[in-house]
Amino acid sequence: MGASAGIAALASLSRKAAAQKPDNALEVDMLPDAERVAGVSFTPDERQQMVGAIEERLEAIRALRGVAKPNTLAPAQVFDPRLSGIAYDTGETNAVNVTPPEPGIPPASGDHIAFAPVAQLSHWIRTKQLTCRELTDLYLARIKAHDSKLNAWITLTPERARAEADALDAEIEAGKVRGPLHGIPYGLKDLFDAEGAPVTWGAEPYKDQVAETDSAIVKRLHAAGAVLLGKTSCGALAYGDIWYGAVTRNPFDPREGSSGSSAGSASATAAGLCAFAIGTETLGSLVSPSHRCGTTALRPTFGRVSRAGGMALCWSLDKVGPMVRHVEDIPLIMDALNGFDPADAASIPTGFSYPGREAGKGLTLGFAPAWADAANDAELAAFEKAKALAGKVVEVKLPDLPQEPLFQQLLAEAAATFEDLTLSDRDDMMKWQEDAAWPNSFRAVRFLTAIDLIQIDRLRRLWMQAINEMFDGIDIIIGPNFTSGLLTPTNFTGHPCLVMRAGFQETRPRSLFNAESEEDIATALTPVAVSLWAPLFGETRLLAFGADLERELEVAGKRPDL
């Protein structure tokens, strides 16, 4: 059907609707208030002409709401971060080379083993100095001893973990090693399916869900030999650190929340309750808890890691990444996670390579001098050491475009994903009900117009073009996590980001629980992180430079006192 024929058909439907108006039909005198909400103004004659067409559209929407739309149903329009006319180096094969730091023999202390880098743990397992079962039992024991203070885990799967570990030990005895993740225990953000385990999404309305199959992430990590310890806590529907059972805490100062939404993954990793964890980011959910808890995390290029079998929040923004204690843990995990998956509509065929820290030498570093004006000592030290490591430093100028409208697209996608929650009033079941929480946001964004949403999407393309130009001649940009002005736009453009520990500072709890006065509470030494950004598919140089910077900063080894 052509456009003119389609419009004629709609007009016919409109006339029929006008002839048989229901009792709740739209009236002309309702439109001025609606115009105020939409930010437009029309004349009385225009309103009279519009009312029939609007009523017809409302009828179409009522029909739309009757169509089942499970969380697994992706939109027809799929976001692709690649701009036309640009040749991207996405690679073809995976090749990772990480040398463990003086592996030696396992220390006598279980605490020292628990905090060891993944490459070191892998060496001990491969050389039969440590069994997969011993390492799994060590982390399960640490969870039992410490998680009551942190609330970092929603569900543990000890039977599955021990069975996987025992099978992996048998493989080693038979001379088979799957790779560097063979026998390495991890935590999985409770947005992802693991067969037979609850998948609660951190929210009361969904806390009784049980997964029937493994998500793509779990399948790939299982194939690589990683051992699933359980599901880490996440803020309800991937927002914040408040979930239906508790508030997840920062292990460096359990008086405060761990931030979110990858709250439990950050807290558990920082506390040595797993070797690594899986988190997600839509707009800051890897960066924020890493900043609070002192973990290091990679937000990969959009489309690099499959989201199939995970809760969708925003189809055009959701990204999956590893959360670790050491930068060079990340390539070992990405080697397993990377790769095309037809089950994810936004998946992009890519290879992943990491030849080692040499790939980070002689790079051009971008930095905005204004970022140093409000920086703390740890951030300043990181900036200066990064400049010293770079082959060349150039000044970065942020694009002169508004960021605020972009957030409305996130809200609209999320509200569409969970429309049934709002319309059924089950949003009242959720624990967090403040103005900034999802229930209120989902209701309010319904008054964003379709035209506004399309215009925001056009602005998003302007940002894609502007960020691409900003990276012209630049390999890495370093800056503060939140005040750089890059957190929001690079999430919408799909660019990779490495958030990493830079140092420590004395802080009072930043989210207080049962406290009468912030001034009366003692400070604690808590982590500070910085962010590094790279061009699309530029993770190799990003991680190599980050690994060199981590070595120079000498702060990655500090542990929380639990």
C-alpha positions as a printed Julia matrix, in Angstrom:
562×3 Matrix{Float64}:
   0.0     0.0    0.0
   1.35    3.44  -0.91
   1.49    6.34   1.53
  -1.52    8.15  -0.02
  -3.64    4.99   0.07
  -2.64    4.41   3.69
  -3.6     7.96   4.69
  -6.94    7.58   2.93
  -7.61    4.37   4.83
  -6.8     6.08   8.14
  -9.13    8.94   7.24
 -11.93    6.46   6.58
 -11.33    4.84   9.95
 -11.35    8.28  11.57
 -14.76    9.09  10.07
 -16.17    5.78  11.29
 -14.75    6.41  14.77
 -16.31    9.87  14.84
 -19.69    8.45  13.84
 -19.68    5.96  16.73
 -18.01    7.73  19.62
 -17.65    5.77  22.86
 -18.54    7.33  26.19
 -14.85    8.11  26.91
 -14.31    9.75  23.5
 -11.88   12.63  23.23
 -13.46   16.1   23.24
 -12.09   19.29  21.72
 -11.96   21.1   25.06
  -9.45   18.51  26.32
  -6.82   19.5   23.75
  -5.5    22.79  25.24
  -4.23   20.96  28.33
  -2.67   18.28  26.14
  -1.0    20.99  24.08
   0.62   22.39  27.2
   2.09   18.97  28.0
   3.38   18.58  24.43
   4.77   22.14  24.33
   2.72   23.23  21.31
  -0.26   25.51  20.6
  -3.07   25.25  18.05
  -6.12   27.36  17.11
  -9.72   26.35  17.91
 -10.34   25.46  14.25
  -7.21   23.31  14.16
  -8.3    21.51  17.32
 -11.72   20.81  15.86
 -10.11   19.33  12.78
  -7.61   17.23  14.79
  -9.91   15.61  17.32
 -11.18   12.83  15.07
  -7.69   11.88  13.91
  -6.41   11.83  17.48
  -9.28    9.6   18.59
  -8.47    7.2   15.75
  -4.84    7.06  16.85
  -5.87    6.35  20.42
  -7.95    3.44  19.15
  -4.9     2.11  17.3
  -2.84    2.38  20.48
  -5.5     0.46  22.4
  -5.18   -2.3   19.82
  -1.38   -2.19  20.13
  -1.58   -2.72  23.88
  -3.43   -5.94  23.28
  -0.43   -7.44  21.47
   1.93   -9.54  23.62
   5.38   -7.94  23.75
   7.73  -10.02  25.94
  11.02   -8.56  27.13
  12.8   -10.67  24.5
  11.04   -8.89  21.6
  13.46   -6.39  20.06
  12.28   -3.36  18.08
  12.45   -3.51  14.29
  14.75   -0.49  14.21
  18.2    -1.49  15.5
  20.92    0.9   16.6
  24.3     0.58  14.85
  27.16    2.77  16.17
  28.98    2.68  12.82
  28.73    5.69  10.54
  28.38    5.11   6.82
  31.45    5.76   4.69
  33.93    4.86   7.46
  36.03    1.7    7.4
  36.24    0.3   10.94
  38.91   -2.15  12.01
  36.68   -4.72  13.68
  39.22   -7.54  13.35
  38.49  -11.07  12.27
  39.87  -13.42  14.92
  40.46  -13.51  18.67
  44.07  -13.48  19.9
  44.95  -12.62  23.51
  48.33  -12.65  25.21
  48.5   -11.86  28.93
  51.54  -12.85  30.99
  50.77  -13.53  34.67
  52.75  -11.31  37.06
  55.39  -13.6   38.64
  52.95  -16.49  39.16
  55.16  -18.4   41.61
  53.32  -20.69  44.02
  49.93  -20.03  45.62
  50.26  -18.14  48.92
  49.24  -19.86  52.13
  46.59  -17.25  52.84
  43.23  -17.77  51.18
  42.73  -14.01  51.17
  45.83  -13.53  49.01
  44.62  -16.19  46.6
  41.14  -14.65  46.39
  42.5   -11.26  45.29
  45.03  -12.61  42.79
  44.74  -11.58  39.11
  42.9   -13.97  36.82
  46.09  -14.83  34.91
  47.77  -15.83  38.17
  44.84  -17.98  39.27
  44.81  -19.56  35.83
  48.52  -20.42  36.08
  48.07  -22.09  39.46
  45.15  -24.16  38.17
  46.86  -25.11  34.92
  50.0   -26.23  36.79
  47.9   -28.19  39.32
  49.04  -26.07  42.27
  45.41  -25.19  42.92
  42.29  -27.11  41.97
  39.15  -25.63  40.49
  37.18  -27.05  43.41
  39.53  -25.49  46.0
  39.2   -22.07  44.39
  35.42  -22.39  44.1
  35.09  -23.42  47.76
  37.35  -20.54  48.77
  35.08  -17.96  47.15
  31.91  -19.6   48.47
  33.38  -19.5   51.98
  34.27  -15.82  51.59
  30.75  -15.05  50.43
  29.34  -16.81  53.49
  31.7   -14.88  55.76
  31.31  -11.38  54.32
  28.19  -10.94  52.21
  25.92  -10.27  55.18
  27.67   -6.87  55.36
  27.48   -6.19  51.63
  24.28   -7.72  50.17
  26.19   -8.27  46.93
  24.53  -11.57  46.03
  20.86  -12.23  45.31
  21.2   -15.95  44.58
  24.05  -18.42  45.06
  24.35  -21.61  42.98
  26.83  -23.67  45.03
  25.68  -27.06  43.72
  26.14  -25.95  40.12
  29.45  -24.26  40.95
  30.94  -27.32  42.66
  29.72  -29.66  39.92
  31.28  -27.45  37.26
  34.54  -27.2   39.24
  34.76  -30.96  39.73
  34.19  -31.58  36.01
  36.87  -29.05  35.13
  39.33  -30.7   37.52
  38.65  -34.0   35.78
  39.41  -32.38  32.45
  42.76  -31.11  33.74
  43.63  -34.59  34.96
  42.83  -35.81  31.46
  45.19  -33.23  29.98
  42.52  -30.83  28.71
  42.59  -27.1   29.53
  39.88  -24.97  27.94
  41.83  -21.73  28.24
  42.76  -19.02  30.76
  39.29  -19.01  32.36
  39.37  -22.77  33.09
  38.17  -23.11  36.69
  37.86  -19.36  37.36
  34.75  -18.57  39.5
  32.65  -15.52  38.61
  29.5   -13.64  39.56
  26.68  -12.85  37.11
  24.54   -9.73  37.35
  21.0   -10.87  38.04
  19.71   -9.62  34.71
  20.92  -12.75  32.92
  19.41  -16.22  32.7
  21.17  -19.22  34.23
  19.2   -22.43  33.87
  17.24  -23.38  36.98
  18.21  -20.25  38.92
  16.0   -17.28  39.8
  16.41  -14.27  37.52
  14.82  -11.47  39.51
  16.07   -8.33  37.76
  16.33   -6.96  41.31
  12.64   -6.03  41.35
   9.73   -7.28  43.45
   7.34   -8.0   40.54
   9.86  -10.41  39.01
  11.52  -12.02  42.03
   9.82  -15.4   41.43
  11.03  -15.79  37.83
  13.19  -18.86  37.16
  15.33  -19.16  34.04
  14.69  -22.14  31.75
  17.96  -21.88  29.81
  21.38  -20.24  30.02
  21.92  -16.79  28.53
  24.51  -16.29  25.79
  26.94  -14.87  28.37
  26.66  -17.94  30.58
  27.03  -20.31  27.63
  30.18  -18.58  26.43
  31.77  -18.41  29.85
  30.9   -22.05  30.5
  32.52  -23.04  27.21
  35.63  -21.12  28.32
  35.68  -23.02  31.64
  34.51  -20.27  34.0
  32.56  -21.41  37.09
  29.25  -19.69  37.93
  29.05  -18.93  41.68
  25.66  -17.23  41.52
  23.77  -14.06  40.7
  25.01  -10.69  41.94
  22.57   -8.03  43.05
  21.46   -5.21  40.79
  19.33   -2.17  41.37
  15.71   -2.86  40.47
  15.37   -3.06  36.68
  18.99   -1.95  36.26
  18.88    1.3   38.21
  20.72    2.17  41.42
  21.84   -0.09  44.28
  18.42   -0.65  45.89
  16.91   -4.05  45.11
  13.9    -5.8   46.58
  15.85   -7.42  49.42
  18.35   -4.79  50.54
  20.81   -2.08  49.55
  24.15   -3.31  48.19
  27.11   -1.81  50.07
  30.59   -0.56  49.22
  33.19   -2.94  50.77
  35.57   -0.02  51.39
  32.87    1.68  53.48
  29.82   -0.54  54.11
  27.98    2.44  55.59
  27.27    3.61  52.04
  25.65    2.06  48.99
  27.81    0.62  46.24
  26.04    2.71  43.59
  24.55    0.9   40.63
  23.12   -0.72  38.8
  25.93   -3.29  38.55
  26.01   -2.92  42.31
  26.63   -6.49  43.4
  29.11   -7.24  40.64
  31.26   -4.29  41.71
  30.93   -4.95  45.45
  31.63   -8.69  45.18
  34.64   -8.22  42.91
  36.14   -5.45  45.06
  35.65   -7.59  48.19
  37.33  -10.66  46.72
  34.12  -12.72  46.7
  34.73  -13.84  43.1
  37.54  -13.66  40.57
  35.51  -11.38  38.3
  31.91  -10.49  37.6
  29.67   -9.53  34.71
  27.92   -6.16  34.72
  25.93   -4.05  32.3
  25.72   -0.4   31.38
  22.94    1.6   29.83
  24.07    4.97  31.17
  26.77    4.63  33.85
  25.97    1.28  35.47
  29.52   -0.04  35.03
  31.22    3.3   35.63
  29.37    4.45  38.74
  29.75    1.34  40.96
  33.36    0.96  39.81
  34.02    4.54  40.88
  32.42    3.84  44.25
  33.89    0.36  44.94
  37.25    0.63  43.19
  36.76   -2.01  40.51
  37.95   -1.77  36.93
  35.42   -2.36  34.15
  35.2    -2.28  30.38
  32.16   -0.95  28.61
  32.77   -2.49  25.18
  31.81   -1.01  21.84
  28.03   -1.35  21.41
  27.23   -4.6   19.64
  30.46   -6.4   20.54
  29.01   -8.61  23.34
  25.72  -10.49  23.03
  22.85   -9.54  25.34
  20.69  -12.54  24.4
  19.09  -14.09  27.48
  19.5   -10.91  29.49
  16.88   -8.42  30.6
  16.41   -5.65  28.06
  16.11   -2.14  29.47
  16.99   -0.03  26.42
  17.6    -1.97  23.22
  19.69    0.77  21.63
  21.85    1.4   24.72
  22.34   -1.77  26.79
  25.93   -3.07  26.88
  27.59   -5.99  28.73
  31.08   -5.84  30.23
  33.45   -7.5   32.7
  34.2    -6.07  36.16
  37.63   -6.96  37.57
  40.4    -5.9   39.97
  43.19   -5.67  37.37
  43.06   -4.24  33.84
  44.69   -7.27  32.21
  41.99   -9.56  33.59
  39.68   -7.97  31.02
  41.26   -9.3   27.79
  41.06  -12.85  29.14
  37.33  -12.45  29.75
  36.63  -10.54  26.54
  38.27  -13.35  24.6
  35.36  -15.52  25.76
  32.57  -12.92  25.53
  33.35  -11.34  22.17
  31.66  -12.52  19.01
  28.62  -12.26  16.78
  25.32  -13.71  18.01
  22.29  -13.79  15.69
  20.05  -14.01  18.78
  20.93  -10.37  19.56
  19.48   -8.07  16.9
  22.22   -5.48  17.5
  25.18   -7.89  17.47
  28.12   -6.89  15.25
  30.66   -9.4   13.87
  34.0    -8.52  15.47
  37.25  -10.1   16.47
  39.08   -9.27  19.69
  42.85   -9.13  20.03
  45.2    -8.15  22.8
  48.9    -8.66  22.03
  50.01   -7.18  25.37
  50.96   -3.83  26.86
  53.2    -2.98  23.89
  50.02   -2.05  22.01
  49.65    0.94  24.33
  53.01    2.54  23.55
  53.42    5.83  21.7
  49.71    6.67  21.58
  48.16   10.09  21.16
  46.28   11.05  24.33
  43.43   13.53  24.42
  42.78   15.66  27.51
  40.84   18.83  28.32
  42.85   21.08  30.71
  39.62   22.28  32.34
  39.1    18.77  33.72
  42.01   19.32  36.09
  40.43   22.4   37.7
  37.97   20.46  39.86
  39.97   17.22  40.09
  41.05   15.64  43.38
  44.61   14.51  44.07
  44.06   10.95  42.85
  42.56   12.13  39.56
  45.36   14.66  39.04
  47.99   11.98  39.63
  46.31    9.7   37.09
  46.1    12.49  34.52
  49.77   13.38  34.89
  50.98    9.78  34.72
  48.83    9.17  31.65
  50.35   12.2   29.94
  53.84   10.92  30.74
  53.01    7.53  29.21
  51.58    8.98  26.0
  53.6     9.55  22.87
  51.75   12.82  22.33
  49.15   14.82  24.24
  46.57   16.98  22.46
  43.79   19.16  23.81
  40.24   17.83  23.49
  37.31   20.06  22.71
  33.88   18.63  23.45
  31.2    18.95  20.75
  28.9    21.93  21.14
  25.67   19.94  21.25
  23.04   19.51  23.97
  23.15   16.28  25.97
  19.99   16.61  28.05
  17.54   15.55  25.32
  19.37   12.23  24.83
  18.28   10.98  28.25
  14.63   11.21  27.17
  15.28    8.47  24.61
  16.56    6.19  27.37
  13.46    6.88  29.45
  11.13    6.26  26.51
  12.76    2.95  25.6
  12.75    1.78  29.2
   9.12    2.8   29.69
   8.16    0.92  26.52
  10.06   -2.17  27.67
   8.17   -2.17  30.97
   4.88   -0.68  29.82
   2.88   -3.57  31.24
   4.4    -2.94  34.66
   3.04    0.61  34.57
  -0.37   -0.09  33.07
  -1.04   -3.0   35.43
  -0.09   -0.89  38.49
   2.43   -3.54  39.52
   4.98   -0.72  39.61
   3.54    0.01  43.06
   5.22   -3.2   44.26
   8.7    -1.8   43.69
  10.66   -0.79  46.76
  12.08    2.5   45.47
   9.29    5.0   44.83
  11.0     8.4   44.89
  10.62   10.95  42.08
  13.8     9.74  40.34
  12.84    6.06  40.54
  11.54    4.03  37.6
   7.81    4.01  38.49
   7.55    7.8   38.31
   9.91    8.08  35.32
   7.96    5.48  33.34
   4.72    7.39  33.91
   6.08   10.86  33.18
   7.86   10.01  29.92
   4.6     8.79  28.38
   3.94   12.46  27.59
   7.03   12.71  25.38
   5.7    13.01  21.83
   6.66   10.64  19.02
   7.93   13.6   17.01
  10.19   14.68  19.87
  11.58   11.16  20.15
  12.47   11.08  16.46
  14.14   14.48  16.74
  16.16   13.22  19.69
  17.28   10.27  17.58
  18.44   12.71  14.9
  20.39   14.58  17.57
  21.95   11.26  18.49
  23.33   10.94  14.96
  24.79   14.44  15.23
  26.57   13.25  18.39
  27.84   10.16  16.56
  29.33   12.36  13.87
  30.77   14.85  16.39
  32.41   12.2   18.61
  33.9    10.57  15.54
  35.43   13.94  14.56
  36.62   14.52  18.13
  38.62   11.28  17.99
  40.3    12.24  14.7
  44.03   11.7   15.33
  43.44   10.62  18.95
  43.89    7.08  20.27
  42.76    7.51  23.9
  41.02   10.23  25.92
  41.37   10.35  29.71
  39.14   12.32  32.02
  36.93   12.3   35.12
  34.05    9.85  35.09
  31.16   12.23  35.54
  32.29   15.84  35.01
  34.05   15.24  31.69
  30.82   15.56  29.74
  31.57   12.29  27.95
  29.66    9.72  30.0
  26.26   10.4   28.43
  27.17   11.01  24.77
  29.63    8.1   24.49
  26.96    5.75  25.84
  24.62    6.96  23.11
  27.29    6.76  20.4
  28.42    3.29  21.5
  32.09    4.11  22.15
  34.15    1.89  24.47
  35.15    3.1   27.92
  37.56    1.72  30.51
  36.88    2.85  34.06
  39.79    2.09  36.38
  41.0     2.73  39.9
  43.18    5.84  40.18
  43.69    6.15  43.94
  41.89    6.89  47.19
  40.41    9.81  49.07
  38.84   10.46  52.47
  35.04   10.69  52.14
  31.99   10.65  54.33
  29.34    8.12  53.27
  27.76    9.36  50.04
  24.48    7.55  50.64
  23.57    7.39  54.31
  21.53    4.76  56.09
  19.92    5.44  59.46
  22.15    8.45  60.03
  20.99   11.63  61.71
  23.67   13.98  60.44
  26.34   13.63  57.77
  28.62   15.98  59.73
  28.65   13.59  62.69
  29.94   10.65  60.66
  33.63    9.87  60.35
  35.33    9.72  56.98
  36.71    6.56  55.37
  39.36    5.95  52.73
  37.44    5.1   49.56
  38.47    4.55  45.94
  38.6     7.08  43.13
  38.37    6.08  39.48
  38.97    7.75  36.13
  37.7     6.91  32.66
  39.51    6.28  29.4
  37.64    6.37  26.09
  38.68    5.1   22.65
  37.29    5.15  19.11
  34.79    2.47  18.13
  36.35   -1.02  18.3
  39.49    0.48  19.87
  39.56   -1.79  22.94
  43.03   -3.21  22.22
  44.87    0.08  22.66
  42.48    1.17  25.39
  43.28   -1.86  27.55
  47.02   -1.81  26.8
  47.31    1.84  27.78
  45.15    1.24  30.85
  47.37   -1.67  31.93
  50.46    0.54  31.71
  48.73    3.3   33.63
  47.6     0.85  36.33
  51.2    -0.29  36.8
  52.37    3.31  37.16
  49.66    4.23  39.68
  50.41    1.25  41.98
  46.99    1.35  43.68
  45.23   -1.71  42.21
  46.38   -4.05  44.99
  44.78   -2.24  47.95
  42.0    -4.31  49.53
  39.0    -3.39  51.66
  39.24   -4.23  55.34
  36.32   -6.57  55.89
